[in-house]
């Protein structure tokens, strides 16, 4: 017999975790930038990363409005190259 008094224990855990949450590419990029800051990259390098990310984000926004990380596939990029759209590889050098 349990001699404790007060609220009973809840033994069942919630099924949702932080890893189950849908992460946006903006959130992921922010994590990337924070990591690069912690590595001590120069401000100019960080600004270049941000500039290239904006180009990529604008290009991607035309393909997939409000994209999440899981929405971006190889077909997303390859289809644009086949259709003679702006080449993504220019921005990913």
C-alpha positions in Angstrom: 0.0 0.0 0.0 1.3 3.5 -0.9 1.6 5.6 2.2 2.0 8.9 0.2 -0.8 11.4 0.3 -1.7 13.9 -2.2 -2.0 13.7 -6.0 -1.7 10.3 -7.6 1.1 9.6 -10.0 0.5 9.8 -13.7 2.4 6.8 -15.1 1.6 7.3 -18.8 3.9 9.6 -20.8 2.7 11.9 -23.6 3.4 10.5 -27.1 4.5 13.8 -28.4 8.1 14.9 -28.1 10.0 17.9 -29.4 11.3 15.7 -32.2 7.8 15.0 -33.4 7.2 18.7 -34.0 7.3 19.9 -37.6 10.4 22.0 -38.1 10.4 24.8 -40.6 13.4 25.4 -42.8 13.7 28.9 -41.2 14.0 27.3 -37.8 16.6 24.8 -39.1 18.5 27.6 -40.7 18.5 29.6 -37.5 20.0 26.6 -35.7 22.6 26.3 -38.4 23.6 30.0 -38.1 23.7 29.7 -34.3 26.0 26.7 -34.6 28.2 28.7 -37.1 28.4 31.6 -34.6 29.5 29.2 -31.9 32.3 28.0 -34.2 33.5 31.6 -34.4 32.8 32.3 -38.1 33.4 35.9 -39.2 30.5 38.3 -39.6 31.1 38.5 -43.4 30.8 34.7 -43.7 27.6 34.7 -41.7 26.2 37.4 -43.8 27.0 35.4 -47.0 25.3 32.4 -45.5 22.2 34.5 -44.8 22.2 36.0 -48.3 22.5 32.7 -50.0 19.8 31.3 -47.8 17.4 34.1 -48.8 18.0 33.3 -52.5 17.3 29.7 -51.8 14.2 30.5 -49.7 12.8 32.8 -52.4 13.4 30.1 -55.1 11.8 27.4 -52.9 8.8 29.6 -52.0 7.9 29.6 -55.7 7.9 25.8 -55.8 6.4 25.0 -52.4 4.5 27.8 -50.4 5.5 27.7 -46.7 7.7 24.6 -47.0 8.6 22.4 -44.1 11.8 20.4 -44.0 10.1 17.1 -45.0 8.5 18.8 -48.0 11.8 19.3 -49.9 12.8 16.3 -51.9 15.3 15.5 -54.7 12.4 15.8 -57.2 11.8 19.4 -56.0 15.2 20.4 -57.1 15.6 18.1 -60.2 12.2 19.1 -61.6 13.2 22.7 -61.7 16.3 22.0 -63.6 14.5 19.9 -66.2 12.0 22.8 -66.6 14.8 25.3 -67.2 13.9 27.2 -64.1 16.6 29.1 -62.2 19.4 26.6 -61.5 19.7 25.9 -57.8 23.3 24.8 -58.1 24.3 28.4 -58.6 23.3 29.2 -55.1 24.7 26.1 -53.5 28.3 26.4 -54.6 
